[in-house]
Amino acid sequence: MSSSLWHNLLDSLRNQLDPEECQVWLNPLRPLEETPQRLVLGCPNAFHRAWVRDHYLPRFKQMASQLPGGPQVSLALLPGPAAEPPRAPEQLRLPNIELDPPRLNHRFQFEKFVSGRGNEFAWAAAKALAQGQRLFSNTLFLVSGTGLGKSHLTQAVGHQVLSDQPNCRVAYLTAEDFANQMIGALRAKRMEAFKQRFRRSCDVLLLEEVQFLAGKEKTQDELGYTLDALLDAGKRIVFTGNCPPTQVKGLKKGLVSRLSSGLTAAIEPPDYQTRLAILRNLAREEGVAVNQEVLEYLAQHVSSDVRRLQSALVGLMAQGSLTGRPMDLRLAGEVLGHLAMELKRVSPTQILSLVAQVYNLDQAVLTGKSRKKTVTRPRNLALYLCRRHTDASYASLGRAFNRDHSTVMYGVEQVERGLDSDPKLAQELGYLEQRLGLASS
């Protein structure tokens, strides 16, 4: 057998695992014995050996079984000074395992959330869960696009729980925060403390934007174990995402099942009456009197999301305060005009990056030669968005997407023709525009 067996296996593993995992757990391993029938890997200490045995050894064995001779893989301690004695269990108990107080926005409370036809079910479900009322499940998944209030409701749950039960341990974080904390724990060899923090020192978990975990299998596994522990203990959990878990590409079936096991509540864009109520509420909070006619004008012309609605009113109040002009329909029209101009300041690079993220594709694939429908559809949508919302010419887009002028035109035309006959295409386009802050008002 070649003496490079372990190096070959390691190279294959590096293509499958996160660089941080390889750095912490695989790079320290050393081949102690390599024969056609046997591969023995040395570990620096007993704790390292136990971790590799539980998390990586089955994969080593499976990969080795596919090689000529099918060598058996086992683990041992590295000899000499490099080997550390086995650690006593008490040495592995790491400090600072308790949760830090959650950082919640004081404005995001139930009393300040304006409910209406598009969000009243989500509002009622979140409040019931926060108050400990018996639902059919202890989990709630809030689904909406950007700026429609899912973060407001999620943090409102945290505020309500802490108000009713000050000693309750609440964890509020995004899925990206969860992944980063896990990587940090791996690097610092503090995974036991990480597990303790979320599995046994948490009463309410508020986890936002779970779609970030797409493709991150190790983090998904750890979250799955955490959810099992929390649900078995009867803890309460709120998730948020931009689409239901079943529609997120790159999530493992087991995690999708856990995320979908509870109550799912969608938050729709606010209707006219809700938008008007939001504007009235904001003006009242700011202590500013705004003419009813102006509020109706804003509610009529800004329909995409709550943040943009608030931005329009804040812009109007700022203009009136700083310039001394009356907050009338004329000034409101100017503010909406400026807002629309600001929203269109995006670049083809931003569009390409977002489309790649949403469809879980590498940017190199979007600009490559693939003609698969799973690639050409997102690519054509990206080209259409660039033509509609930037000043990029067909020629410059051809250079950016590695295509000639006529191919770019054809891709844009494909989307234009499909919008009238393909509701799903129109829905996808609307979602991309919303994520870019370009949704028409």
DODRENMI-755934 format. One record per residue (C-alpha): x, y, z; residue number from 0. Coordinates in steps of 0.02 Angstrom, whole numbers. Layout:
// DODRENMI-755934
+--------+--------+--------+-----+
!   east !  north !     up !  nr !
+--------+--------+--------+-----+
!      X !      Y !      Z ! NUM !
...
+--------+--------+--------+-----+
***
This chain:
// DODRENMI-755934
+--------+--------+--------+-----+
!   east !  north !     up !  nr !
+--------+--------+--------+-----+
!      0 !      0 !      0 !   0 !
!     62 !    174 !    -39 !   1 !
!    134 !    271 !    108 !   2 !
!     21 !    416 !     55 !   3 !
!   -140 !    326 !    102 !   4 !
!   -181 !    441 !    248 !   5 !
!   -138 !    596 !    147 !   6 !
!   -254 !    539 !      8 !   7 !
!   -394 !    509 !    132 !   8 !
!   -360 !    677 !    213 !   9 !
!   -367 !    767 !     45 !  10 !
!   -537 !    688 !     10 !  11 !
!   -601 !    736 !    181 !  12 !
!   -546 !    916 !    160 !  13 !
!   -664 !    930 !     12 !  14 !
!   -809 !    872 !    120 !  15 !
!   -780 !    962 !    286 !  16 !
!   -763 !   1141 !    346 !  17 !
!   -582 !   1202 !    354 !  18 !
!   -601 !   1237 !    539 !  19 !
!   -648 !   1056 !    573 !  20 !
!   -498 !    992 !    478 !  21 !
!   -383 !   1112 !    569 !  22 !
!   -445 !   1064 !    742 !  23 !
!   -478 !    877 !    727 !  24 !
!   -394 !    801 !    574 !  25 !
!   -229 !    892 !    548 !  26 !
!   -158 !    834 !    717 !  27 !
!   -181 !    650 !    668 !  28 !
!    -25 !    553 !    617 !  29 !
!    -16 !    382 !    531 !  30 !
!     71 !    262 !    652 !  31 !
!     51 !    109 !    542 !  32 !
!      6 !     87 !    359 !  33 !
!     -6 !    -85 !    281 !  34 !
!   -120 !   -160 !    148 !  35 !
!   -231 !   -224 !    288 !  36 !
!   -215 !    -91 !    424 !  37 !
!   -208 !     97 !    452 !  38 !
!   -177 !    159 !    630 !  39 !
!   -197 !    345 !    662 !  40 !
!   -114 !    427 !    811 !  41 !
!   -206 !    558 !    914 !  42 !
!   -121 !    687 !   1026 !  43 !
!   -225 !    644 !   1181 !  44 !
!   -367 !    536 !   1245 !  45 !
!   -499 !    671 !   1228 !  46 !
!   -450 !    701 !   1046 !  47 !
!   -456 !    513 !   1013 !  48 !
!   -631 !    500 !   1089 !  49 !
!   -696 !    644 !    984 !  50 !
!   -623 !    576 !    821 !  51 !
!   -689 !    402 !    863 !  52 !
!   -866 !    468 !    888 !  53 !
!   -873 !    593 !    746 !  54 !
!   -752 !    541 !    608 !  55 !
!   -697 !    359 !    625 !  56 !
!   -853 !    286 !    539 !  57 !
!   -817 !    398 !    389 !  58 !
!   -634 !    344 !    388 !  59 !
!   -686 !    162 !    387 !  60 !
!   -814 !    187 !    250 !  61 !
!   -688 !    274 !    137 !  62 !
!   -552 !    145 !    172 !  63 !
!   -671 !      2 !    130 !  64 !
!   -682 !     67 !    -48 !  65 !
!   -493 !     57 !    -72 !  66 !
!   -399 !    -96 !   -137 !  67 !
!   -376 !   -216 !      7 !  68 !
!   -503 !   -126 !    115 !  69 !
!   -384 !    -85 !    259 !  70 !
!   -453 !    -80 !    436 !  71 !
!   -440 !     92 !    519 !  72 !
!   -409 !    114 !    705 !  73 !
!   -351 !    249 !    826 !  74 !
!   -212 !    256 !    953 !  75 !
!   -121 !    385 !   1058 !  76 !
!     35 !    465 !    987 !  77 !
!    189 !    402 !   1081 !  78 !
!    314 !    506 !   1176 !  79 !
!    300 !    680 !   1253 !  80 !
!    168 !    735 !   1129 !  81 !
!     43 !    616 !   1205 !  82 !
!    -55 !    689 !   1349 !  83 !
!   -124 !    580 !   1488 !  84 !
!   -312 !    549 !   1487 !  85 !
!   -405 !    694 !   1562 !  86 !
!   -510 !    668 !   1715 !  87 !
!   -694 !    706 !   1688 !  88 !
!   -688 !    856 !   1803 !  89 !
!   -552 !    934 !   1694 !  90 !
!   -672 !    936 !   1549 !  91 !
!   -803 !   1038 !   1640 !  92 !
!   -776 !   1209 !   1566 !  93 !
!   -830 !   1372 !   1649 !  94 !
!   -949 !   1505 !   1584 !  95 !
!  -1081 !   1386 !   1520 !  96 !
!  -1229 !   1494 !   1570 !  97 !
!  -1317 !   1599 !   1439 !  98 !
!  -1282 !   1784 !   1429 !  99 !
!  -1436 !   1895 !   1443 ! 100 !
!  -1515 !   1906 !   1269 ! 101 !
!  -1493 !   2068 !   1173 ! 102 !
!  -1671 !   2114 !   1131 ! 103 !
!  -1729 !   2274 !   1047 ! 104 !
!  -1838 !   2367 !   1172 ! 105 !
!  -1954 !   2423 !   1031 ! 106 !
!  -1994 !   2244 !    981 ! 107 !
!  -2132 !   2204 !   1104 ! 108 !
!  -2308 !   2138 !   1077 ! 109 !
!  -2385 !   2303 !   1128 ! 110 !
!  -2294 !   2392 !    987 ! 111 !
!  -2337 !   2264 !    852 ! 112 !
!  -2480 !   2314 !    739 ! 113 !
!  -2579 !   2159 !    692 ! 114 !
!  -2689 !   2144 !    540 ! 115 !
!  -2759 !   2018 !    419 ! 116 !
!  -2587 !   1963 !    355 ! 117 !
!  -2504 !   1936 !    524 ! 118 !
!  -2637 !   1913 !    658 ! 119 !
!  -2618 !   1724 !    667 ! 120 !
!  -2429 !   1737 !    686 ! 121 !
!  -2452 !   1872 !    819 ! 122 !
!  -2579 !   1768 !    916 ! 123 !
!  -2473 !   1609 !    906 ! 124 !
!  -2315 !   1699 !    963 ! 125 !
!  -2403 !   1780 !   1109 ! 126 !
!  -2485 !   1618 !   1163 ! 127 !
!  -2318 !   1528 !   1159 ! 128 !
!  -2235 !   1669 !   1257 ! 129 !
!  -2370 !   1663 !   1392 ! 130 !
!  -2352 !   1475 !   1410 ! 131 !
!  -2524 !   1436 !   1342 ! 132 !
!  -2548 !   1258 !   1281 ! 133 !
!  -2526 !   1245 !   1094 ! 134 !
!  -2515 !   1086 !    993 ! 135 !
!  -2327 !   1102 !   1001 ! 136 !
!  -2193 !   1197 !   1096 ! 137 !
!  -2116 !   1257 !    933 ! 138 !
!  -2167 !   1398 !    817 ! 139 !
!  -2093 !   1432 !    645 ! 140 !
!  -2122 !   1609 !    580 ! 141 !
!  -2107 !   1627 !    391 ! 142 !
!  -2096 !   1791 !    297 ! 143 !
!  -1993 !   1897 !    180 ! 144 !
!  -1882 !   2038 !    240 ! 145 !
!  -1958 !   2179 !    341 ! 146 !
!  -2127 !   2102 !    382 ! 147 !
!  -2107 !   2081 !    570 ! 148 !
!  -2042 !   1907 !    608 ! 149 !
!  -1895 !   1977 !    708 ! 150 !
!  -2014 !   2091 !    801 ! 151 !
!  -2124 !   1945 !    853 ! 152 !
!  -1977 !   1833 !    895 ! 153 !
!  -1900 !   1962 !   1011 ! 154 !
!  -2072 !   2002 !   1082 ! 155 !
!  -2080 !   1822 !   1140 ! 156 !
!  -1916 !   1849 !   1232 ! 157 !
!  -1977 !   2010 !   1313 ! 158 !
!  -2140 !   1929 !   1369 ! 159 !
!  -2056 !   1775 !   1442 ! 160 !
!  -1929 !   1878 !   1539 ! 161 !
!  -2066 !   1994 !   1602 ! 162 !
!  -2171 !   1848 !   1666 ! 163 !
!  -2023 !   1741 !   1723 ! 164 !
!  -1869 !   1848 !   1757 ! 165 !
!  -1763 !   1694 !   1800 ! 166 !
!  -1805 !   1606 !   1637 ! 167 !
!  -1653 !   1572 !   1529 ! 168 !
!  -1683 !   1641 !   1353 ! 169 !
!  -1564 !   1623 !   1206 ! 170 !
!  -1592 !   1740 !   1058 ! 171 !
!  -1476 !   1722 !    909 ! 172 !
!  -1471 !   1695 !    722 ! 173 !
!  -1426 !   1530 !    640 ! 174 !
!  -1265 !   1613 !    584 ! 175 !
!  -1225 !   1656 !    766 ! 176 !
!  -1258 !   1475 !    814 ! 177 !
!  -1140 !   1412 !    678 ! 178 !
!  -1004 !   1537 !    724 ! 179 !
!  -1015 !   1493 !    909 ! 180 !
!  -1002 !   1310 !    867 ! 181 !
!   -847 !   1339 !    759 ! 182 !
!   -772 !   1443 !    899 ! 183 !
!   -806 !   1303 !   1022 ! 184 !
!   -724 !   1177 !    907 ! 185 !
!   -570 !   1285 !    890 ! 186 !
!   -558 !   1313 !   1077 ! 187 !
!   -599 !   1131 !   1116 ! 188 !
!   -751 !   1187 !   1216 ! 189 !
!   -888 !   1086 !   1132 ! 190 !
!   -949 !   1016 !   1297 ! 191 !
!   -979 !   1193 !   1361 ! 192 !
!  -1065 !   1237 !   1197 ! 193 !
!  -1182 !   1088 !   1213 ! 194 !
!  -1217 !   1127 !   1396 ! 195 !
!  -1260 !   1307 !   1354 ! 196 !
!  -1395 !   1265 !   1229 ! 197 !
!  -1457 !   1094 !   1284 ! 198 !
!  -1462 !   1108 !   1473 ! 199 !
!  -1446 !   1292 !   1514 ! 200 !
!  -1583 !   1358 !   1399 ! 201 !
!  -1770 !   1368 !   1433 ! 202 !
!  -1824 !   1465 !   1278 ! 203 !
!  -1729 !   1462 !   1113 ! 204 !
!  -1762 !   1599 !    985 ! 205 !
!  -1669 !   1556 !    824 ! 206 !
!  -1682 !   1669 !    672 ! 207 !
!  -1648 !   1642 !    486 ! 208 !
!  -1626 !   1454 !    487 ! 209 !
!  -1599 !   1452 !    298 ! 210 !
!  -1421 !   1506 !    336 ! 211 !
!  -1384 !   1326 !    387 ! 212 !
!  -1413 !   1260 !    210 ! 213 !
!  -1265 !   1151 !    163 ! 214 !
!  -1184 !   1159 !    336 ! 215 !
!  -1210 !    977 !    383 ! 216 !
!  -1109 !    972 !    545 ! 217 !
!  -1196 !   1125 !    614 ! 218 !
!  -1364 !   1052 !    563 ! 219 !
!  -1322 !    891 !    657 ! 220 !
!  -1276 !    987 !    815 ! 221 !
!  -1434 !   1092 !    804 ! 222 !
!  -1537 !    935 !    781 ! 223 !
!  -1466 !    858 !    940 ! 224 !
!  -1497 !   1022 !   1031 ! 225 !
!  -1678 !   1028 !    974 ! 226 !
!  -1705 !    848 !   1028 ! 227 !
!  -1640 !    887 !   1202 ! 228 !
!  -1745 !   1045 !   1218 ! 229 !
!  -1905 !    967 !   1154 ! 230 !
!  -1884 !    814 !   1263 ! 231 !
!  -1871 !    933 !   1411 ! 232 !
!  -2028 !   1028 !   1359 ! 233 !
!  -1937 !   1189 !   1317 ! 234 !
!  -2009 !   1323 !   1201 ! 235 !
!  -1930 !   1363 !   1032 ! 236 !
!  -1963 !   1496 !    900 ! 237 !
!  -1883 !   1485 !    727 ! 238 !
!  -1889 !   1609 !    585 ! 239 !
!  -1850 !   1591 !    401 ! 240 !
!  -1886 !   1668 !    233 ! 241 !
!  -1977 !   1510 !    176 ! 242 !
!  -2042 !   1348 !    254 ! 243 !
!  -1906 !   1222 !    299 ! 244 !
!  -1964 !   1101 !    165 ! 245 !
!  -1919 !   1232 !     33 ! 246 !
!  -1742 !   1267 !     94 ! 247 !
!  -1618 !   1177 !    -17 ! 248 !
!  -1473 !   1101 !     77 ! 249 !
!  -1562 !   1059 !    240 ! 250 !
!  -1551 !    878 !    296 ! 251 !
!  -1714 !    781 !    309 ! 252 !
!  -1694 !    755 !    495 ! 253 !
!  -1680 !    941 !    530 ! 254 !
!  -1821 !    983 !    410 ! 255 !
!  -1930 !    860 !    506 ! 256 !
!  -1888 !    940 !    673 ! 257 !
!  -1915 !   1117 !    609 ! 258 !
!  -2081 !   1068 !    530 ! 259 !
!  -2148 !    970 !    679 ! 260 !
!  -2229 !   1118 !    766 ! 261 !
!  -2340 !   1261 !    717 ! 262 !
!  -2294 !   1361 !    561 ! 263 !
!  -2363 !   1538 !    539 ! 264 !
!  -2336 !   1642 !    383 ! 265 !
!  -2328 !   1832 !    391 ! 266 !
!  -2396 !   1913 !    234 ! 267 !
!  -2364 !   2091 !    174 ! 268 !
!  -2481 !   2211 !    266 ! 269 !
!  -2642 !   2261 !    181 ! 270 !
!  -2692 !   2444 !    162 ! 271 !
!  -2783 !   2457 !    329 ! 272 !
!  -2638 !   2378 !    422 ! 273 !
!  -2513 !   2493 !    336 ! 274 !
!  -2617 !   2642 !    386 ! 275 !
!  -2625 !   2581 !    566 ! 276 !
!  -2436 !   2556 !    569 ! 277 !
!  -2408 !   2735 !    510 ! 278 !
!  -2528 !   2805 !    639 ! 279 !
!  -2444 !   2705 !    776 ! 280 !
!  -2270 !   2764 !    726 ! 281 !
!  -2322 !   2947 !    715 ! 282 !
!  -2403 !   2934 !    887 ! 283 !
!  -2246 !   2854 !    961 ! 284 !
!  -2140 !   2995 !    890 ! 285 !
!  -2261 !   3127 !    954 ! 286 !
!  -2285 !   3202 !    781 ! 287 !
!  -2453 !   3254 !    709 ! 288 !
!  -2466 !   3199 !    527 ! 289 !
!  -2617 !   3240 !    420 ! 290 !
!  -2731 !   3091 !    389 ! 291 !
!  -2727 !   3124 !    202 ! 292 !
!  -2537 !   3110 !    201 ! 293 !
!  -2540 !   2948 !    299 ! 294 !
!  -2666 !   2876 !    176 ! 295 !
!  -2555 !   2930 !     32 ! 296 !
!  -2404 !   2841 !    106 ! 297 !
!  -2505 !   2685 !    146 ! 298 !
!  -2569 !   2681 !    -32 ! 299 !
!  -2400 !   2699 !   -117 ! 300 !
!  -2285 !   2597 !     -4 ! 301 !
!  -2349 !   2418 !      2 ! 302 !
!  -2196 !   2306 !      0 ! 303 !
!  -2142 !   2293 !    182 ! 304 !
!  -2153 !   2374 !    353 ! 305 !
!  -1975 !   2439 !    357 ! 306 !
!  -1996 !   2537 !    198 ! 307 !
!  -2161 !   2604 !    261 ! 308 !
!  -2075 !   2664 !    419 ! 309 !
!  -1932 !   2735 !    318 ! 310 !
!  -2052 !   2839 !    215 ! 311 !
!  -2137 !   2914 !    368 ! 312 !
!  -1972 !   2946 !    458 ! 313 !
!  -1906 !   3031 !    301 ! 314 !
!  -2062 !   3140 !    292 ! 315 !
!  -2049 !   3191 !    475 ! 316 !
!  -1863 !   3227 !    459 ! 317 !
!  -1888 !   3334 !    304 ! 318 !
!  -2027 !   3432 !    388 ! 319 !
!  -1929 !   3457 !    548 ! 320 !
!  -1764 !   3508 !    466 ! 321 !
!  -1832 !   3619 !    328 ! 322 !
!  -1987 !   3690 !    413 ! 323 !
!  -2094 !   3638 !    265 ! 324 !
!  -2271 !   3575 !    299 ! 325 !
!  -2290 !   3386 !    295 ! 326 !
!  -2414 !   3389 !    153 ! 327 !
!  -2443 !   3280 !     -1 ! 328 !
!  -2313 !   3375 !   -101 ! 329 !
!  -2175 !   3340 !     23 ! 330 !
!  -2234 !   3159 !     41 ! 331 !
!  -2219 !   3137 !   -147 ! 332 !
!  -2041 !   3205 !   -145 ! 333 !
!  -1993 !   3088 !     -3 ! 334 !
!  -2060 !   2937 !    -95 ! 335 !
!  -1966 !   2991 !   -251 ! 336 !
!  -1802 !   3003 !   -156 ! 337 !
!  -1836 !   2836 !    -72 ! 338 !
!  -1865 !   2750 !   -238 ! 339 !
!  -1701 !   2821 !   -306 ! 340 !
!  -1605 !   2760 !   -154 ! 341 !
!  -1679 !   2586 !   -168 ! 342 !
!  -1618 !   2566 !   -347 ! 343 !
!  -1434 !   2589 !   -301 ! 344 !
!  -1382 !   2409 !   -325 ! 345 !
!  -1247 !   2335 !   -433 ! 346 !
!  -1239 !   2179 !   -543 ! 347 !
!  -1115 !   2108 !   -418 ! 348 !
!  -1242 !   2123 !   -277 ! 349 !
!  -1376 !   2043 !   -383 ! 350 !
!  -1264 !   1899 !   -436 ! 351 !
!  -1213 !   1869 !   -256 ! 352 !
!  -1392 !   1866 !   -191 ! 353 !
!  -1459 !   1753 !   -329 ! 354 !
!  -1317 !   1630 !   -297 ! 355 !
!  -1358 !   1632 !   -111 ! 356 !
!  -1545 !   1610 !   -133 ! 357 !
!  -1528 !   1465 !   -255 ! 358 !
!  -1383 !   1388 !   -160 ! 359 !
!  -1264 !   1397 !   -308 ! 360 !
!  -1084 !   1452 !   -325 ! 361 !
!  -1066 !   1615 !   -421 ! 362 !
!   -944 !   1523 !   -535 ! 363 !
!  -1085 !   1404 !   -583 ! 364 !
!  -1203 !   1548 !   -623 ! 365 !
!  -1074 !   1626 !   -738 ! 366 !
!  -1015 !   1458 !   -805 ! 367 !
!  -1069 !   1352 !   -953 ! 368 !
!  -1201 !   1243 !   -870 ! 369 !
!  -1366 !   1233 !   -965 ! 370 !
!  -1462 !   1139 !   -830 ! 371 !
!  -1631 !   1217 !   -791 ! 372 !
!  -1581 !   1230 !   -608 ! 373 !
!  -1444 !   1349 !   -664 ! 374 !
!  -1515 !   1437 !   -817 ! 375 !
!  -1672 !   1495 !   -727 ! 376 !
!  -1578 !   1585 !   -585 ! 377 !
!  -1451 !   1650 !   -712 ! 378 !
!  -1588 !   1725 !   -821 ! 379 !
!  -1672 !   1802 !   -669 ! 380 !
!  -1506 !   1881 !   -620 ! 381 !
!  -1485 !   1952 !   -795 ! 382 !
!  -1663 !   2019 !   -795 ! 383 !
!  -1637 !   2103 !   -625 ! 384 !
!  -1475 !   2182 !   -686 ! 385 !
!  -1560 !   2254 !   -839 ! 386 !
!  -1711 !   2314 !   -742 ! 387 !
!  -1626 !   2389 !   -591 ! 388 !
!  -1452 !   2442 !   -645 ! 389 !
!  -1376 !   2544 !   -786 ! 390 !
!  -1272 !   2396 !   -847 ! 391 !
!  -1272 !   2372 !  -1036 ! 392 !
!  -1296 !   2205 !  -1123 ! 393 !
!  -1111 !   2209 !  -1166 ! 394 !
!  -1054 !   2237 !   -987 ! 395 !
!  -1172 !   2101 !   -924 ! 396 !
!  -1100 !   1986 !  -1057 ! 397 !
!   -928 !   2014 !   -985 ! 398 !
!   -989 !   1989 !   -806 ! 399 !
!  -1083 !   1828 !   -848 ! 400 !
!   -960 !   1762 !   -978 ! 401 !
!  -1087 !   1773 !  -1118 ! 402 !
!  -1108 !   1864 !  -1283 ! 403 !
!  -1228 !   2008 !  -1312 ! 404 !
!  -1363 !   1902 !  -1396 ! 405 !
!  -1362 !   1769 !  -1259 ! 406 !
!  -1389 !   1901 !  -1125 ! 407 !
!  -1535 !   1975 !  -1223 ! 408 !
!  -1611 !   1802 !  -1245 ! 409 !
!  -1599 !   1767 !  -1059 ! 410 !
!  -1686 !   1930 !  -1015 ! 411 !
!  -1822 !   1898 !  -1144 ! 412 !
!  -1852 !   1724 !  -1073 ! 413 !
!  -1897 !   1800 !   -906 ! 414 !
!  -2004 !   1937 !   -983 ! 415 !
!  -2106 !   1808 !  -1080 ! 416 !
!  -2119 !   1691 !   -932 ! 417 !
!  -2186 !   1818 !   -809 ! 418 !
!  -2358 !   1820 !   -891 ! 419 !
!  -2377 !   1630 !   -896 ! 420 !
!  -2275 !   1565 !   -749 ! 421 !
!  -2341 !   1623 !   -578 ! 422 !
!  -2197 !   1536 !   -490 ! 423 !
!  -2070 !   1635 !   -592 ! 424 !
!  -2157 !   1797 !   -546 ! 425 !
!  -2156 !   1744 !   -363 ! 426 !
!  -1970 !   1706 !   -369 ! 427 !
!  -1934 !   1872 !   -452 ! 428 !
!  -2036 !   1965 !   -321 ! 429 !
!  -1943 !   1878 !   -182 ! 430 !
!  -1773 !   1922 !   -257 ! 431 !
!  -1825 !   2104 !   -278 ! 432 !
!  -1884 !   2108 !    -99 ! 433 !
!  -1719 !   2038 !    -36 ! 434 !
!  -1628 !   2170 !   -138 ! 435 !
!  -1741 !   2309 !    -75 ! 436 !
!  -1810 !   2336 !   -249 ! 437 !
!  -1989 !   2277 !   -232 ! 438 !
!  -2099 !   2402 !   -319 ! 439 !
!  -2214 !   2503 !   -210 ! 440 !
+--------+--------+--------+-----+
***
